[in-house]
Amino acid sequence: MLFYRAALSLSHQTLSYLSGLIRRHRQAIGSPWRRLDPGRQALLVLVHLRKGETLAEVAAGFGVGVATAWRYIREAITLLARRSPTLDQALRAAKRAGHAFVVLDGTLVAIDRVAADRPYYSGKHRRHGMNIQVLATPDGALLWTSGSLPGSAHDLTAARIWGIPRRLKTTGLITLADKGYLGAGEHVRVPYKGRNKPASQKGADSVHARLRGPGERANAQLKAWRILRRLRCCPLRAGQLVKAILTLQLREVR
């Protein structure tokens, strides 16, 4: 078997942060000696999430068994997901930062499923996956991610399930979104529908698209973690996985 070194496009601060979480968790549960120290476990997890390498690949690279690699990764994802901001925390942070608006968008995390799994099939994206709702700042910085729903769920339905319109109304934050959120409430602004629109509506739609465009960078930031390009694990873990990555991404951009 051949081994090689490879660079990871993440900062040492992110590695130190995750190492600290793992170290404190081991102390709290009184964990005995393990094959990898907290730093090496953290690096294994980051390689898996950032590069999307399989369990067999990371296990071989770090000299542990596949089952051990799986336990290390699942443990770290749980620790990280618990530290992901709640919707209320994200909205309060947006108000404190003085943002004129936030951007709401849905993204599909592709999963390894066959055509028979209809609940997971997204007609919009024409593939199987899990629906994740994402809130971002006007310049595209991530604020919050939801849990996961089957890909067949409409974005408006998903937003209502996670209580997004209700919380936006309470906080009074204006939100820009695409036409999929039509009917979400007065605080969620979407483009005008229909053809042959008057010039005033066309102008408003142009401004809306220009303001909302940078906010859609948030989904690209999530998909930079290659594990989210096609999940091979249980689809029901997608939401927790995205929240763990959000926690890491927030640390990475500080």
N, C-alpha and C positions, 0 to 999 in steps of 0.2 A: 504494500500500500504506500502511495506517495503522499507527502504532506507539503504544504506551502504556507508562507506567510502572506497575509493580505491586510490592506488598510481598511479602517472602518470610519466612515464620514460622520463621526460624532466627537464631541468634546470630552476631555478628561473630566470636566465638571459633572457631566451626565453619568459617566462611569462611577465617579466618587459618590454621587448621590444615591445611585442604586446599590452600590456596595454598602453604604451606610444603612440603608433600609434593611438589607439582608442581614447585616451584622447585628443590628438591634433586635431583629426578629429572632435570630438564633439565640441571643441572650435571653429574650423574654420567654421562649419556650424551653430553655435549657437543652438545646440541641447538642448532641454529642459530636465528636469529631466527624468531619465529612471529607469526601475525596477531594473536593475543591474548596478553597478558602472563599470568603465572600467576594473578593475582587474577581477571582476567576469565574465564579458562578455568575456574577453580574456581566462579565464580558461574554460568557456563553449566551446569556439571555439576549444581550444587545445584538450579537451576531445573528441569532435566529430571527429576531424581529426586524432588524434593519436590512439584512441581506436575503431573508426569506429562505435560508438553507433548511433542509429537512432535519428531522430529529437524528436520523442516522448520520448525516453529514456533520452536525455539530458534536454529536457524541464521539465520533471518530476523531474529530479535530481536537477535542479536549481530553481524550483518553478516558472516557466514562462510558457506561452502558446506556443504551437507548432509554430504558426505563428511568435511570437516574437523571438523564438530561430532561426527560419529560417532567419529572417531579420538580427539578430545579426551575424550569421555565414556568410551570403552573404556579408555583409558590411565588415567584417574583411578579407575575402578572396580577395575582390577587393582591399583593402588597401595593402595587402601583395603582390599580384600579380604585382602591379605597381612598386614594389621595386625589382622585380626579375631582374637579370642582362640580358642585351641584348646579342646577339651572339657576336657582336664586343667587348663589354666590357669583356666578358668571354675569348675571344681569346687574347685580350691585357693582361689580368691578367695572362694567361698561359705563355705568352712570358716574362712578367716581372719576373715571378717566375722561369724562366729558364728551364721549362719542355722540355725534349728532344722530346716528342710527347704527343698527347692527344688521348683518346679512344672514338670512336663514336659507339653507339649502339642504337637499337630501343627496346622499351618495349611496352607491351600491357596492358592498363588499362581495366580490365574486366568490362563489363556493364551488366545491368539487361535487356536483350532483348531476343526476341524469334527468332526461326529459320527463320521466314519470313523476318527479317531485314538483308537481304544479304549484303548491303554495309558495315555493321559493323562486318561482319564475317571474321576472320583471318584464312586462310587456314594453315598458318604456326603454329599458336598456337591452332587451332581447337576450337575456342571459339569466342564469340562476344566481341568487345572492341574497344578502340580508340588507334591509333598509336601515340606514343610520342618518339621523338628523344632526346637522352641524350648524352652530352659531359662530359667527366670526365678526371681527372688527371691520370698519370700512377699508382698511388697508390689507385685510386678509389674514390677520393673526387669529389663531384659534382661541375661542372662548369656552366652548362647551360641546360635548357630544352626547347623544342619547344612548339608550340601550338599543338592542337590535330587534327588528321585526322581519318576518318573511318578505322576500323581495316583491311579492305581489301586492303588498300594502301600498296604497296611494300616499304621496307625501303629505297631503292635507290630513288624511286619516291618522298617519303616524304622528304628525304634529299635535293633533288633538289628544291622542292617547298619552303622549308625554306631557300634556298640560302646557304646551308652549304658548298658544294664543292667550290663555287665561293669565299666565304669569306676565306676558308682555303688556296686557291691558292693565294689570295691577301696577306695574312699574312705570307705565307710560312711555316706554321706549318705542320709537318708530323702527320698523323692521322692513327691509327690502327683500323681496322674494320673487320667484318666477311664477308663471301662470298656474302652476300646479297647486298653489296655495290660495287660489281665488275662493273667498268665503271664509277666510281665517279670522276676519275681524278688521276693524278700522285701523288698528295699529300695524297691520301687515299690508304693505303697499305692493301691489303687483301691476304688471303692464296691462294696458287696455286690451280687450279681446276683439276679435272680428277683423274683417277686411274693409278696405275703402274708408279708413278712419279719417276724420278731419285733421287738418294740419296741427291743431293744438294738441290732440292726443298723440300724434306721431312725434311731436316735439317732446312731450312728456315722457313717452316711451324711450326716446333716445337718451334723455337725461337719466332716466331710471337705469338703463343698461350700462351707462357710463359709470354711475355710482356703484352699482352692484357688481360690476365686473371684477374689480380688485378683490372683493370679498370672497370670490370663488377660488382664490388661491388656497384657502384653507383645506379644501379637499385634496389639492395637489400635495400639500404638506403631509397629509395623512398617508397618501399613496406612495410617498417617498420611502416609507417603511414597507419594504417589498412583501412582507408577510401578508399585507392587506390586498395584494393584487390578485391573489387566489388562495382562499383558505382551504386547508386540507383537514382541519380539525372539525369538531362538532359545530354546526352552524350556530347553535344556541350560545356559544362562547364568544361570538363576534362582538357583541356590545361590550363585554368586559375587556376584551383584547383592545378594542379601539380606545376605551377609557384609559387603559394602561399606557398606550402609545401617546395619548393626549398629555398625560402627566409627564412623560419623558420629553415630549416636544416643547412643553411650556418651560421645562428646565433648560432645554437646549438653546432657546432664544433669549434667555435672560442675559 
